[in-house]
Amino acid sequence: MSGRILLIVEDDPAFARTLRRSFERRGDIVHSAASLEATISVLAEAKPTHAVVDLKLGQESGLAVVRHLHGHDPQLVIVVLTGYASIATAVEAIKLGASNYLVKPSNTDDIEAAFAGESVIEPEDLPMSGRQTSLKTLEMERIHEVLAETGFNISETARRLGLHRRTLARKLAKRWVS
């Protein structure tokens, strides 16, 4: 038994279930949540020592969850997972209290290494390519940046971006693949 109490905040039930089983096999006590509201409910009953948070949780930003978790317990080790990594969201996640930031697909060993503070990929191992960042990725980076600036207020974020609130909500609800 590792004695670790882990909170997995992930809105994809299959991925959350896979992570849960894998960490339980390693001796962890695991709690799951799929939203900020569910996370708050779990925190009322459990005191996790570690957390894995997906960056995109339906229409919510995982950054709001990171901020809440860090505010609840600054000693909590938080690893953020994302399917669309960017420097802007990585920096924002770390500013809000995340310990590490991983790109999906990440396995349990990658997450364990991130919990230990190890870099999973060394910068010199990253291939240098001339591939341009997609417009969708840039758009989501900007949305997450403004969301963080506005304290995750959807209406104010939409106003600052010059979008209708419903349009922004639809963009946040989409599954982004880049």
Legacy VTK file of the C-alpha trace (Angstrom):
# vtk DataFile Version 3.0
C-alpha trace
ASCII
DATASET POLYDATA
POINTS 178 float
0.000 0.000 0.000
1.373 3.386 -0.994
-0.837 5.286 1.456
-1.614 7.803 -1.264
-5.133 9.144 -1.654
-5.685 10.055 -5.286
-8.382 12.194 -6.880
-8.986 11.725 -10.611
-10.915 14.587 -12.210
-11.785 13.364 -15.702
-15.009 13.632 -17.712
-14.263 10.636 -19.969
-15.679 7.706 -17.959
-13.663 5.031 -19.783
-10.324 6.814 -19.283
-11.187 7.634 -15.658
-12.092 3.983 -15.000
-8.818 2.789 -16.572
-6.741 5.194 -14.479
-8.668 4.277 -11.355
-8.071 0.551 -11.784
-4.402 1.042 -12.549
-3.761 3.194 -9.483
-5.832 0.925 -7.219
-3.632 -1.996 -8.334
-0.660 0.058 -7.115
-2.243 0.347 -3.669
-3.749 3.833 -3.901
-7.125 4.868 -2.541
-8.842 6.504 -5.525
-11.734 8.964 -5.748
-13.211 10.223 -9.015
-14.996 13.379 -10.143
-16.071 14.669 -13.551
-16.556 18.368 -12.771
-15.675 21.145 -10.351
-18.930 20.588 -8.475
-18.224 16.853 -8.118
-14.673 17.673 -6.995
-16.002 19.915 -4.237
-18.281 17.063 -3.085
-15.348 14.628 -2.978
-13.237 17.125 -1.006
-15.994 17.307 1.626
-15.530 13.583 2.300
-11.873 12.845 1.463
-8.477 14.500 1.797
-6.510 13.553 -1.310
-2.731 13.824 -1.349
-2.469 13.679 -5.148
-4.739 14.657 -8.059
-4.892 14.085 -11.810
-6.973 16.759 -13.564
-8.064 16.818 -17.201
-7.737 20.288 -18.734
-11.093 20.098 -20.496
-14.064 18.917 -18.474
-17.140 19.225 -20.680
-17.945 22.939 -20.684
-15.652 23.621 -17.732
-11.957 24.296 -17.658
-9.796 21.986 -15.584
-7.830 25.100 -14.614
-10.734 26.094 -12.343
-10.436 22.691 -10.654
-6.667 23.140 -10.266
-7.198 26.552 -8.665
-9.812 25.147 -6.265
-7.698 22.107 -5.334
-4.623 24.252 -4.688
-6.710 26.675 -2.603
-8.130 23.755 -0.623
-4.697 22.220 0.066
-1.500 23.900 -1.200
0.454 20.672 -0.450
-1.674 18.625 -2.869
0.393 17.281 -5.791
-1.597 18.083 -8.950
-0.848 16.762 -12.442
-2.785 18.236 -15.363
-3.532 16.060 -18.405
-4.512 17.489 -21.767
-5.164 16.341 -25.292
-4.077 19.697 -26.716
-0.993 20.982 -24.996
0.184 24.553 -25.249
2.756 26.647 -23.493
0.100 29.147 -22.416
-2.093 26.570 -20.675
0.930 24.799 -19.159
2.170 28.066 -17.660
-1.311 28.946 -16.402
-1.752 25.484 -14.832
1.561 25.800 -12.994
0.691 29.335 -11.825
-2.610 28.035 -10.432
-0.896 25.272 -8.444
-0.291 22.288 -10.705
2.923 20.397 -10.091
3.231 18.989 -13.592
1.555 19.031 -17.009
1.288 15.986 -19.289
-0.002 15.464 -22.799
-2.425 12.627 -23.508
-1.998 9.831 -24.143
-0.168 9.409 -20.860
-0.022 6.171 -18.955
0.126 5.468 -15.243
3.938 5.317 -15.273
4.076 8.815 -16.826
1.730 10.121 -14.135
3.756 8.418 -11.388
6.913 10.095 -12.735
5.109 13.445 -12.815
3.996 12.952 -9.189
7.640 12.362 -8.285
8.565 15.628 -9.983
10.409 13.943 -12.810
10.255 15.269 -16.337
8.625 12.591 -18.442
10.097 13.888 -21.711
13.438 15.622 -21.818
13.439 18.788 -23.966
16.353 17.501 -26.049
14.318 14.378 -26.901
11.531 16.409 -28.483
11.658 16.373 -32.266
12.027 19.773 -33.871
9.495 20.219 -36.619
8.228 22.992 -38.789
4.608 22.030 -38.163
2.462 25.046 -37.490
0.061 25.205 -34.563
-3.495 24.663 -35.748
-6.008 27.478 -35.644
-8.239 25.369 -33.363
-5.420 24.955 -30.863
-4.593 28.656 -30.901
-8.262 29.481 -30.391
-8.540 27.160 -27.378
-5.303 28.537 -25.914
-6.707 32.057 -26.107
-10.056 30.987 -24.632
-8.339 29.258 -21.682
-6.073 32.258 -21.162
-9.031 34.663 -20.974
-11.005 32.198 -18.832
-8.184 32.225 -16.295
-7.955 36.047 -16.426
-11.676 36.386 -15.692
-11.734 33.887 -12.844
-13.515 31.350 -15.105
-16.500 33.636 -15.643
-18.046 32.486 -18.944
-20.038 35.684 -19.540
-17.071 37.995 -18.957
-14.814 35.757 -21.051
-17.314 35.866 -23.926
-17.523 39.667 -23.644
-13.730 40.053 -23.724
-13.437 37.724 -26.708
-16.267 39.448 -28.572
-18.385 36.292 -28.630
-21.936 35.563 -27.591
-21.995 33.581 -24.334
-23.763 30.629 -25.989
-21.198 30.562 -28.796
-18.404 30.356 -26.233
-20.269 27.606 -24.353
-20.591 25.599 -27.612
-16.865 26.019 -28.321
-16.017 24.784 -24.819
-18.354 21.799 -25.203
-16.601 20.536 -28.362
-14.035 17.749 -28.250
-10.874 19.359 -29.585
-8.406 17.208 -31.422
-5.243 18.701 -32.853
LINES 1 179
178 0 1 2 3 4 5 6 7 8 9 10 11 12 13 14 15 16 17 18 19 20 21 22 23 24 25 26 27 28 29 30 31 32 33 34 35 36 37 38 39 40 41 42 43 44 45 46 47 48 49 50 51 52 53 54 55 56 57 58 59 60 61 62 63 64 65 66 67 68 69 70 71 72 73 74 75 76 77 78 79 80 81 82 83 84 85 86 87 88 89 90 91 92 93 94 95 96 97 98 99 100 101 102 103 104 105 106 107 108 109 110 111 112 113 114 115 116 117 118 119 120 121 122 123 124 125 126 127 128 129 130 131 132 133 134 135 136 137 138 139 140 141 142 143 144 145 146 147 148 149 150 151 152 153 154 155 156 157 158 159 160 161 162 163 164 165 166 167 168 169 170 171 172 173 174 175 176 177
